[in-house]
Amino acid sequence: MKTIIAAGAAALALAGVAAPTAGGNLFGGSTLVDEDRQAQLERWLGAGELNLTNVYTLQPGDDASDFHAGADGRGATFAILDVTNATGARYLVGGYNPQSWASDDGWHETPRDFQRTAFLFNFTDPAVYRQIPSTYVLPSQGLRQTYNELGFGPVFGSGPDLFVNDRMDAALSWQLSYGNPDDEGLSIIDRSVRGQLVSLDAMEIFAISPVPEPGPWALLLAGLGVAGLFARNRERTLR
């Protein structure tokens, strides 16, 4: 089978078609996500290798409507925020939203555990914070996944657990719907207490799609094709 796959890849190359490669790709560029961080996002999500497409990058003068213009209706996304707190410490944090962002939906609520697949994360102090399950003593605590209104940037949880304001220049985090319930009121950014504002220095939103796997029959046919090509070349050489 390895011989067939190798031959298939060679045939695709001869035909001018890119052969399938391991790992996901990043489209649209990024200053916040590199190969290692993309691999970490894939591990946290646990859905295999991913292609990421940059659908929104914060620009000077943007407001929440610019975020929604780029991110709304794009399916599952990662939001990556580069922030600075009051002491000057910088953090790279963000969240995974399994549903499309929207401008007029209000709360996206997730009453069932199988719906509670969103999570928040911190690259700087590595940690992941998942929605609180309904089996907790207060089943509704993890209910609210995201808030979707034109006048706000990305908002996760009812803390809000991660919030970006309308001017897209500030963020805060007050843990309530995500992470360990015992940490209620702590920031997922710097572990400060009760929603300390931080400066939003950069933000990127990435749409997510799985990396397609090549079909074995396609590789087999490609392998047979290259075998035929080599046979024709050999026949010409012998003439």
C-alpha positions in Angstrom: 0.0 0.0 0.0 2.9 2.4 0.8 4.2 1.8 -2.8 0.8 2.7 -4.2 0.6 5.9 -2.1 4.1 6.9 -3.1 3.3 6.3 -6.8 0.0 8.2 -6.4 1.8 11.2 -4.9 4.3 11.1 -7.8 1.5 11.0 -10.3 -0.2 14.0 -8.8 3.1 15.9 -8.8 3.7 15.0 -12.5 0.1 16.2 -13.3 0.8 19.5 -11.6 -1.6 18.8 -8.7 -0.4 19.2 -5.0 -0.2 15.9 -3.2 -2.0 15.6 0.2 0.3 16.6 3.0 0.2 16.0 6.8 -1.0 18.8 9.0 -3.5 21.6 8.5 -2.9 24.9 6.6 -3.4 28.5 7.6 -5.0 30.7 4.9 -5.1 34.5 4.9 -2.0 35.1 7.1 -1.6 35.6 10.8 0.6 37.5 13.2 -0.8 35.6 16.2 -0.9 32.0 15.2 2.1 30.0 14.1 2.6 26.3 13.4 3.0 25.4 17.0 0.0 27.3 18.2 -2.1 25.8 15.4 -1.1 22.4 16.6 -2.0 23.3 20.1 -5.5 24.4 19.0 -5.9 21.1 17.2 -5.0 19.2 20.4 -7.4 21.2 22.5 -10.2 20.8 20.0 -9.4 17.1 19.5 -11.0 16.9 16.0 -7.8 16.0 14.1 -5.9 18.3 11.7 -7.5 21.6 10.8 -7.4 24.2 8.1 -7.7 27.7 9.5 -8.9 30.6 7.4 -8.4 34.2 8.7 -11.8 35.8 8.3 -11.1 38.9 10.4 -8.1 40.8 11.6 -8.6 43.8 13.9 -7.6 47.1 12.2 -7.2 50.6 13.7 -10.6 52.3 13.9 -12.6 49.1 13.7 -15.7 48.6 15.8 -17.9 45.6 16.6 -19.7 45.9 13.3 -16.4 45.2 11.5 -15.9 42.0 13.5 -19.5 40.8 12.7 -19.0 41.6 9.0 -16.1 39.2 8.9 -17.1 36.5 11.3 -20.9 36.2 11.1 -22.2 33.0 9.4 -18.7 31.5 9.1 -19.4 28.3 11.2 -17.1 27.2 13.9 -14.3 29.7 14.7 -11.3 30.4 16.9 -11.0 33.9 18.3 -7.4 34.9 19.2 -6.8 38.0 21.4 -3.5 39.7 22.2 -4.1 41.8 25.4 -2.2 43.8 27.9 -3.3 44.1 31.6 -2.8 47.1 34.0 0.7 45.9 35.0 1.9 45.8 31.4 1.9 42.0 31.2 0.8 40.6 27.7 -1.3 37.6 27.2 -2.5 35.6 24.2 -5.9 34.2 24.9 -9.0 33.2 23.0 -12.0 31.0 22.5 -13.5 28.3 20.4 -17.1 28.9 19.2 -18.7 25.8 17.6 -21.6 27.9 16.3 -21.6 30.8 13.8 -21.3 34.3 15.2 -24.4 36.4 14.5 -25.5 40.1 14.9 -29.0 39.7 16.4 -29.3 36.3 18.1 -28.6 37.3 21.6 -27.6 34.4 23.8 -26.7 31.1 22.2 -27.8 28.7 24.9 -26.7 25.1 25.3 -29.0 23.2 27.7 -27.6 19.8 26.8 -24.1 18.6 27.6 -23.5 17.4 24.0 -24.0 21.1 22.9 -21.4 22.4 25.5 -18.4 22.1 23.3 -17.1 25.7 23.3 -14.0 26.4 25.3 -11.6 29.3 26.3 -7.8 29.0 26.3 -4.7 30.8 27.3 -1.5 30.4 25.4 0.7 32.5 27.7 -0.2 30.6 30.9 -1.2 27.4 29.1 -4.7 26.4 30.2 -8.1 25.5 28.6 -11.5 26.3 30.2 -14.5 24.3 29.0 -18.2 24.9 29.5 -19.5 23.8 32.9 -21.5 20.6 32.4 -25.2 20.3 33.3 -24.3 17.7 36.0 -22.9 20.5 38.1 -25.0 21.4 41.2 -26.4 24.4 39.3 -27.1 22.9 35.8 -27.7 26.3 34.2 -24.3 27.7 35.1 -22.7 26.6 31.8 -25.9 27.3 29.7 -24.9 30.5 27.9 -22.2 29.7 25.3 -21.9 33.1 23.5 -23.6 36.4 23.2 -24.4 37.6 19.7 -25.3 41.3 19.1 -24.1 43.9 16.6 -22.9 46.2 19.5 -20.4 43.8 20.9 -17.3 42.0 19.8 -16.9 38.3 20.6 -18.5 37.4 24.0 -18.2 34.0 25.7 -20.3 33.0 28.7 -22.4 35.0 31.1 -19.6 36.1 33.3 -18.8 37.4 30.8 -16.0 34.8 30.7 -14.4 36.5 27.8 -15.7 39.8 26.5 -14.7 42.4 23.8 -16.3 45.8 23.9 -18.0 47.7 21.0 -14.9 49.9 20.2 -12.8 46.7 20.0 -10.1 48.3 22.2 -10.7 46.5 25.5 -11.5 43.1 26.9 -12.3 41.5 30.2 -12.8 38.1 31.7 -14.9 37.1 34.7 -15.1 33.3 34.9 -18.6 31.9 35.4 -19.8 29.6 32.6 -16.5 28.1 31.7 -13.8 26.3 33.7 -13.8 25.2 37.3 -16.9 26.5 39.1 -14.7 27.0 42.2 -12.8 29.7 40.2 -15.9 31.9 39.7 -14.9 35.5 39.4 -11.3 34.9 38.3 -10.0 36.0 34.9 -8.9 33.4 32.4 -6.4 36.1 31.2 -4.3 36.8 34.3 -6.3 35.2 37.1 -7.2 38.6 38.5 -10.4 39.0 40.5 -13.7 40.3 39.2 -13.3 41.4 35.6 -10.3 43.7 35.4 -10.2 45.5 32.0 -7.3 44.8 29.7 -6.2 46.5 26.5 -7.0 44.7 23.3 -3.9 45.1 21.1 -4.7 42.6 18.3 -7.4 40.1 17.4 -7.9 37.5 14.7 -10.8 35.3 13.9 -10.3 32.0 12.1 -12.9 29.8 10.4 -12.3 26.1 10.9 -12.5 23.2 8.5 -11.1 19.7 8.7 -8.2 18.6 6.5 -9.7 16.3 3.9 -8.1 12.8 3.7 -7.2 11.4 0.2 -9.4 8.6 -0.8 -7.5 5.3 -1.2 -9.1 4.7 -4.6 -7.9 8.1 -5.8 -4.4 7.3 -4.8 -4.6 3.8 -6.4 -5.7 5.3 -9.7 -3.0 7.9 -9.5 -0.5 5.1 -8.8 -1.7 3.1 -11.8 -1.5 6.3 -13.9 2.1 7.0 -13.0 3.0 3.3 -13.6 1.5 3.6 -17.1 3.5 6.8 -17.7 6.7 5.1 -16.7 5.9 2.1 -18.9 5.4 4.4 -21.9 8.6 6.2 -21.3 10.5 2.9 -21.0 8.9 1.7 -24.3 10.1 4.9 -26.1 13.6 4.4 -24.7 13.8 0.9 -26.0 12.7 1.8 -29.6 
